[in-house]
Amino acid sequence: MSTRPTYTISGHGLTATFIGLGAVLHDLRLDGHAPPLVLGLADTAHYPEHSNYMGATAGRYANRIGGARFVLDGTEYQLDPNFLGRHHLHGGSAGIGKREWEVTEHGVDRIAFAIDLADGEMGYPGAMRVEAVYACAPDATLRVDYRATAEAPTLCNLAHHSYWCLDDGPTVADHVLTVAADRYTPVDEDLIPTGVAPVEGTGFDFRQGRALAQPGLLDHNLCLSDGRTALRDVAWLRSARSGLTMTLATTEPGLQVYDGGKLNTQVPGLEGRTYRAHAGVALEPQFWPDSPNRPDFPDAVLRPGETYHQTTTYRFAKG
């Protein structure tokens, strides 16, 4: 096992480090704020076995597809059942978050990755090319752009999967999350959506801000809109301990919020940290989970001649 090479970009108060595996954001730092902003592993060689998708690009379909199957244009496709042995998660056991990407551009404040997927990989139809571009932008903003094209009708749903922690605490207990979502997708015992429901009166109402230190597992999709939109601010994560706020903007219709309740990393994290339950929170902009099997959910089909394009930004400010 050998340490993987890293690639660094910086500008506008941010310094970001990446590895080619999964187009992973390995480390992110803000000038004047000592702790790392994301969870990462001290030794990059440990990512394949221990990362829990830390900083990865999940796809070609992020999140879960119930029964590891879907029907497209009258044909049923069976996917890799890598979640509980019967459902599909994050593109399968060899999804793009676990594959090596090519670095196609590396500048001072910008880096681009690309990966080519063959027809039939993990059960998906259509050869596909996916590109990920990260840039340090004004106002201490990390910008993520995903683009994809396919040679046959297929699914495309990409998500950036960093775990965020905006202070030096062992958990995100001192963090408050606000999300502009008035609906969410309830789930069954396998975490597969059962429909759509209002957040009003539930533990999923983050409209006025809620502490992340809540009982129970939070691993649910909050519905931001019924389809993809222009880039807009949708979520705000603030640490009372550090006074730092992260504003998340995205074009996507959903935000999967996972509070890291099952984290239990067996190797050292950045700066030798130990990551246990709730060490970070994942905020994953994406289509709603299991949308291929739910005609009432936003459509995640990508067809030849179309270009999938997602933009998500993470903006940091003190005070």
PyMOL commands that set and color helices and strands:
alter all, ss='L'
color gray80, all
select helices_A, chain A and resi 44-50+66-68+96-98+121-123+270-272+291-293
alter helices_A, ss='H'
color red, helices_A
select strands_A, chain A and resi 7-11+14-19+24-30+56-58+64-65+69-72+75-78+88-89+102-106+110-117+128-137+141-150+154-155+159-161+163-164+175-179+183-184+197-198+210-211+219-223+232-239+244-250+254-258+281-286+301-302+308-318
alter strands_A, ss='S'
color yellow, strands_A
deselect
rebuild
show_as cartoon
